[in-house]
Amino acid sequence: MKKLFLGLILSSFIAFGVNCGICVASADNFNIKTFDADYELGRDNEGRSSLKATWRITADFPPNQNHGIAPTFVKSYDGHSTNFILESVTDENGNALQYRWKDDELRIGDKDAYVEGEKTYIIKYSQRDVTKYYSDTKRDEFYWDVIGNEWRVPISNSRINIRFSDDIAAARQSAPNCYKGSHGSRTRCDFIDDKNDIKFLGGALSRGEGVTIALGFKSGTFTPYQKTLAEQLFENWLFLQILVSIPGIIIIIWLLISYYASIGRKSELSPITPEYIPPKNTSIKVSANILRRHDTLKGSTMAAQILDFAVRHYIKIYETGKSKILRTMHYEIEVTRDPQDLLDEEREVLSDMFNGLLPKVGDKLKLEKLQNNLSYTRRTFDDESNLSNLMEGKYDIREYNQTHGDTFKKRSKILLIIGIILLSPIILFASAVSFGMSKKKVLTDKGLALRRYLAGLKMYIEVAETERLKMLQSPEGADKVKVDTNDEKQLVKLYERVLPYAVLFGSEKEWTKQLGKYYEQVGSNPDWYYGQGTFNAAAFASGMSGLSSVASSVSSFSSSDGGSGGGGFTGGGGGGGGGGGW
């Protein structure tokens, strides 16, 4: 046993060593032997600073690892472009090398071939507007990260050469400054100053280390960077968009508020009076659609639909036991009444559940079989579009309204004109939103009446039990529903029928708790729900909660739910960048 244990430990160490070996072998596991950077600082015809750079990099690669090097370049300085232009990429013999850009990374080499041993790369590029006037030193400065500190490979030896013409050399003020190391380092590096030719000795650099130099010139030596007309126009446009953004957001919010008020005919909704039973000839899916679009849908539509089938005696619900791992209850439904006389969308729900066929009396289905069931999900893809067609056609609940359409088209045109004048994306977006809103359907008189009815039913469901009884006893309540509030059996039937809507309104817990109490008081059990244990109010409420959770999990319905003065440091100037291998 001891030998086996020691063997397992030894195997683990061997595996760990192998894995670490694999980890170390990366595209940056090589070194740069020499990095020679030559810069020529000049002036163009406008007096603006220009920079011509030549990098000569010799790298030493291991076998079967790298296609080449991948330096990165910083193409802006002090908030503006430096007009970076890549002139050429060659080897030491002047032969052109393959390369491609990936953002600001220049990948040099053939993607279908590896390099091995020493390889020299010569990269030439140019930039402009690389100097800046610093008020603290009162000088124009060339403060530049000549070797950036983002190189991911070590550099054995680095040398930098800065050249400029005699007239620029004559404008120099103060001695050069050179810093090396990681970002923020003030470690000095040696240099040889020959007026218009300065050699900086960066020496060896570890990963993440670079070289920064700072040269001061008499103020006015270089013409300051000036924004182009295009840049000025862009900045002005950007400033304008910032000013317009807040009004634009307010406009979009106003459009949304007015849109929902218009399609739901909110101004015509009052007065709302309590309702006590579900709306006639209206399915749970239609009611849920109205609530989701125009009010608030808090509960699971699928859970409400299953309960609606049950309390109307189209199905029975059985508890079949708890899962072994999660200890959640499993449920099975049995069809107990011919579903042919159901509404179109209700039959579609059942046929989706029963493999695309309308079930017959006696057919059974375990609800957990619908969980994570791709076939079932596919069968429900067209449910929402089919429901919309029914509501806009056969049921006459929504229709195109000319006044609504014309109003939002007019707003769209006005916003389009303003957006074009201001060149404002947010206003143009608001125009497009308004145009899309003009095509949407509005509640018909029948649809408005249904919305009002549901609001009244919600009013009744959400009040306390004592208030509900008072509502039923009122003259208005007595006219709408014939229920003797002293007869608990009648109250049971009423509470059963309203239960699916209590789920939609998010009052399921309170409603099932009260319904369970009524069952206990009359000494009966629901004839549509069969639990595993002895029936009581608590067990019934727990069963309803579990059923809701399971039904929600299988639901296919829409959810309700300056350095020249000596104060510089490495990485503080322009330029920079870094790189590694690929």
N, C-alpha and C positions, 0 to 999 in steps of 0.2 A: 504493500500500500504506500509506504514511504517512497519507494522508487518511482511509483506511478505519479505521486504528488510532485516530486522533484522534476520528473520528466515534463509534467505540465507547465511548471514554472519556467524551465529551460526553453520549452517551445514558445512560451509567451514572449520571453526576452528576444528570442530569435526573430519572431514575427514582428516585434516592435522595432527591432533594428532594421529589418527589411523595409518596413513601412516608413521609417524615418529617412532611410536612404532615398526612397521614392520622393518624400517631401522635399528634401534638399535639392533634388534635381529639378530645377525650374529654369525658365527662360532667362533669368537674371543671375544664373550661377556661372559667371565668367568674369574676367576683369579687363579693364582698358589699360594697356601698357603705357601709351602716351596720348596726351590730349593737347595738341598745339592749336591755339586760337589766335588768328591774325585779324586785327580790325583796323580799317582805315577810316578815320573820322574826317569828314569834309563838309563843304557847303555847296548848295545848288545855286542856280541863277537867282533865286529869290532870297538867298542868304540863309535858308533853312538848313539845319543840320542833316547830314546824310551819313550812312554807315555802310561800308562794304565789309563783309565778314567771310573768312575762309577757315573752316575747321578741318584739321587733319587728325583723324582718330584712328589709332591702331589698337585693335582688340585681339584678345587671345581666347579662342572658343574651344570647348571640349567637343568630342565627337557626338554626332546624332542628337543635337539639342537645339541649335539656333539656325534660323534662316539669315540673320543679320542683326544689326543694331536698330534701335527705334528711339531716336532723340525726339524730345518735345520742344516746341518753340512758343515763346510768349510774343504775340503779334500786336500788342497794344502797350501804351505807356502813358501814364498820367491821365487816363480816361479817354484816350483817343487812339485811333489806328496808327500804326507805324508803316503802313503800306508795305508789308513784308512780301518780298519776291524771292522765290527760290530760283537761283541761277543755274546750278548744275549739281549733279551727284555722280562722282567718278571714283575709280580706284587710283592708286599712286601712279599708274601709267596713263591716266587720262581716259580710260575706257568707261563709258557710261554704265551705270548700274541701275537695275530695276528698283523702283520705289513706288509707294502709294501712300496717300494720306488717310489717316483715321482720326478725324477731328484735328487736333493740333499735333498729333504724333506722326512722325515721318518714318514709315517702316521701309527700311532699305534691305533688299535681297529678294531672292526667288522663293516664293511660297512652296514650290515643289522640290526644293533642294536645301540641304544643310551645308553650313560652312564649318570648317575645322581648322584649328591652329591660328596663326596670325593673319589678320585681314585688315587692310588699310582703307579708310573711307575719307574722301575729300568732299566736303559740302560747302558750296558757295551760295550766299544769299545777300540781300540788301534790305535796308530799312531807311526811313527818314523820320525827322522830328524826334530825335533821340536825346536831345538836351532840354534843360529846363532852367529857368531863373529861380533861384532860391533866395527869398528875402532875408533869411537869417545870415547867409554868407555874402549877400549882395553880389552874387556872381552867377554867370551861366555855368551850368555844370553838366558834365558827362558822368553820370552816376549810374554805373551799369553792372549788372550781374553777368560777368563775361563767361563764367561757367556756373550754371544754375545749381542750386543745392537740392534738386529733386532727382539726381541720378541715383538709380537703384543698384549700381555696380561700383566697386572700388576703382579708383584711378591711381595707377602707380606713379605717374609723373605728369604734371601739368605746367604748361608755359603759355603766357599770353603776351602778345605784342600789339601795341597801339601806335599807329602812325598817323601823322597829319602834316599838312603843308606848312611852309615857313610862316605865312601870314597868320595862320591859326596858332602856331607855336609861339609867335610874338605876343599873342593875346593871353597867354597862360598866366595865371596868378596862383601862387602857392605851390607847394610840392605835391606830388601825387600821393594818394592814399590807397592802400591795398589791404583787404580783409579776407581771411579764409576760415573755413570751418562750417559748422551747421548754422541754420538760420539764427540770426541775432549775435553771432560771434564777432568779437572785436580783435581777434588774434591777427596780428600784422603779418604780411608776407613781404619778402624782399623784392626790390626792383632795381633796374639800372636805367637812369634817366639821361637820355641823350637829346633833350629838347623836343625834337619832333619825332622821336622814336623811343618809346619806353617799353622795356621788357620787364614783365612781372613773373616772378618765379612762384607758382602756386604749389609745386611739389606734390607729394602724395595726398590724396583725398579719399576718405572713407565714404561708404554709402551715405547719401544725404548731406554731403559737404560740397561747398562750392567756393568760388572766388568772386569778390566784388571789388571794383576799382572806382575811384572818384577823382576827377580832374576838374579844376576850377579855371574859368576863363573870364576875362573882363566882361562886365555887363554889356549886352548889345552885340557881342561877337556873333551870335546866331539870332536870326529872326525867329521870334516866338511862333509856336504853332498857331495857326489860324484855321478856324473851322471853315470848311467848304460851304458853298451855298446849300448844297444838299443836306449837310449836317445841321446847318442853322435851321433850315426848313423842318427837318425831322425833329429837332429839339423843340421848336415852336409848336409843331403838331403834337408832340408828346405832352407838352405842358397843357395844351388845349384839351387833350383827352383826359388828363387828370382833373381839369376843371369840370369837364362834361360828365365824368364817371358817376359822381354822386347824383346829379339830376337824372342820369340815365338809369341808374339802379332804382331810383324813386319811381321813374316812369314805368319800368318793368313791374315793380310791385303793384303800382296802381292798375296796370293792365290786368294783372292776375286777379286782383280783388274784384275789379269791375267785370272781368270775364266770368268768374264763378258766380257772381251775383246775377249776371245776365242769363247764363245757361240754366241756373237753378231757380230763376225768377224769385229771388230772395225778397224783394220789396212786396211781393204779393202773398208771402207765406202766412202772415198773420190774418186772422186770429187762429191760435192753436188750442184745441180743446182735447182733453184726455180721451184716449181710446183704450178699449179693454180686451179686445180680441184681435187676432191677426187679420190683415186686410184680405178681403175675399178675392178668390181667383188670382192670387198673386203668389209667386214662388219665393222661397228663401233667396234664390240667386238674384232675382229681380230686385227684391228689397235690399239685399247687400250691395248691389250695383248702385242703387240710389243713394244709400248711406255713404258708400265709398266716394262717390263723385261730388256729393253736395253737403254731406254732414260729416259724421265720424263713425267709422266701422271699427269697433274695438275687439270683437271676438272672431273666432274662426268660422268662416262660412261653411266649410265642410262639416265641422262638428254640428253646427246648427241644422244643416241639411239632413244629416243622418238622424238627428233627434226629431226633426219634422216628419220624416218618413215613419219613425217609430210611433210617435204620439198619434199619428193619423192611421196607425195600424197597417201600414204597407210592409213593415219589417218588424222583427223582434231582435233584440240585442241580448247576447249571452256573454257573461264572463267565463273564460275558458281556462284560467289559471295564470300564474305569474311567471315571467321569464326567470331562468335560473341565475343569470348574472346581474342584470339591472333591477330585478324584482318589480318590473312594471307589469300591469295587468294586460292580458291579451283578450281580444274581443272577437266574437263571430256574429254575423248578422244572418237572419233567415227571412226570405221573402214570404210573406203571409197573405198577400192580396195582389191580385192581378194589376200590374203597373200600367196597363194599356190606357187607363183613363187619366193618367198623370199629364201634366203640362209638358210641352216639347222639351224644355230645358231640364225638367226633372227626369224624364225618361233618358235623356242623354247622360245624366250623372250616373244612373244605374247601369246603363249599357257600357259606359266607360269602365266601371268597376268590375263588371262581369264579362271581361274579355271581348267587349265590343258588341255583345248580344244582349237584348233585353231579357232579363231573367224571368223565370216562371215561378209560380207558387211552389215553395219547398226548396228552391235553390239556396245554397249557403255559401258564405264567403268569410274567410278569416282576414280581418282588416290588416294584420301585419304583412300579408302577402303583397299589399299595395305599396309598402314602404320601399323606397329605392328601386322601384319597378319601372324600368325604362319603357317597356311596352305600354304600361298604363299612362305614363307621362305623355308619350306620343299621341295616345288616343285623346288626350285632353287639350292638345294644341289649339284646336279650332273652337273650343268651348266659348271663349270670350267673344270672338267675332260672330259666332252663331247667336249668342245672346243679344249682342248689339243689333243684329239684323232683326231679331224678333221684337225688340223694344222700339225700334224705329219703324217697323212695319206692322206686323200682326197685332201687337199690343198697343200701338199708338201712344207710346210714352215719351218719345223724343221725335223732333222733326226739325228740318231746316227753317229758321226764322229770318225773314227778309230784313226786318229792322235790326236784329242782332248782327247779321252779316254786313249790312251797309255801314253800320256804326263802326265796326272794327276795320273794315276796308278803308274808310275815310281816315281813321287814326293811322293806319298803316301808310297811306299816301303822304300824310303830313309828316310823319316821322321819317319817311324815306327822303323827302326833300331836305329836311333839317340834317339828316345823316350825311347826305351827299355834300351839302354846303360846308359842314364841319368836318367832313371826312372822318366821321366818328363810327368805329365798329360797333360800339355798344348801342348807339341810336339806330344804326342799320339793323342790328340784331333785334332790337325792340320792334322795328317795323316788320321784320319777318315773323316775329312772334304774334303780332297783332293780325297779320294777314292769315296766319294759320288758325288763329282763334275765330276768324270770320267764317270759317268752314264748319265749325263744330255745331252739333245739334243742340237744340234748346228743349226744355221740358214742355210738353203739351199741357193743356188744361187737365187732362187725365193724369199726366205725370206729376203736375204740381199738386193735385189732390192726393196722390199717393205719398208724395214727400210730406205733405201736411199731416196725413194720417199716421205715418211712421213717427213723426215728431210727437204727436199726441200719445202714441203707444209708448214711446220712450219716457214721456212725462209720467205716465202711470207706473211703469216698471221701476223707475228710479226713486220713487218716494218710499217712505217707511210703510210698513205693513198696516199700521193703524190708519194712515192717510189713504192707503189703497182701499180699505174697507169703507171709509167715509165716501170716497169717490163712487164706489159701487152703489152705495145707499142713496146718493144724491139723485134728484129728479132726472138730471142729464144721464147719469149712469144707468138708472133704471130703464130709461128709454132705449139705451143702446145694447144692454145685455141683461137678460133675465136670469139673475143669480140671487138666490137667497143667501145672504152673508152669514146666516146662522146655520146653514146646511154645509157642513165641511166636505161632504161628498161632491157637492156642486163646485165648491172652491177647488177641490182636487182636479176636477176635469178642466176648469178654467186655467189653473196654473200649469197643468200639463200642456194645454194647447199653446200657451204663451211662452213656454220654456225655450223653444228655439230662438225666439226674438230676444229673450233675456240674454242668451249667449251672444247674439249679434251686438247688443248694446253693452256688453262687458259686465253684466250683472248676474252672471251664471252662479257664482258662489252663494250670494244672498238668496237667489230664487230657488235653487235646489235645496238649500237649507230649510227654507220655509215650506216647500213642497213636501220634503221628507217629514216634517213635523205633522203636516196634515194627514199624510199616509198613516203615521203612527196613531193619530187621534181617531181616525175612522177604522183602524185595525185592518187595513188592506195593503196590498203590494201593487206596484205598477204591473199591468198585464202586457207590457211591451219591453220590460227590462228585467233580466234574471241574473241576480248575483249568485256568488258561490256560498256565502254564509247566511246567517240569520239576518233578516231584513230589519234595519232600523234607520233612523234619519241620518246618522253619521256615516253609516256604510253606503247609503244611497248617494250622499253628497260626495263621498270619496270616489265612488264608481263613476259618477258624472264627470268629475275632474279628470280622472284617468282616461275616460272615453274622449274628452275634449283634447287631451294631449296627443293621444294616438291619432285621432282624426286630423288634427292640425299637421302632424308629421307626414300624412299621406295626401294632404290637400294639394290639389292642382289649381285651386282658385287663386285669384290675385290676392297677394298678401294684405292683411290688415295692419299687417306688421312692417534833405541836403547833406552830403557826405564829404565835400572837399575840405571842410573846416576841421576834419578829424572826428566828427560825431557820427560817422557812418557805421555800418555793420554788414555782415554777410547777409545777402538776400534783401537788402533795403533799397536796391536800385531798380532800374528798368531791366528789360531783357530777362535772362534767367532761363527757366525751364529745367529739363532734366532728361531722363530716359532710362533705357535698359535694353533688353534683347527681346526678340520675338521668334 
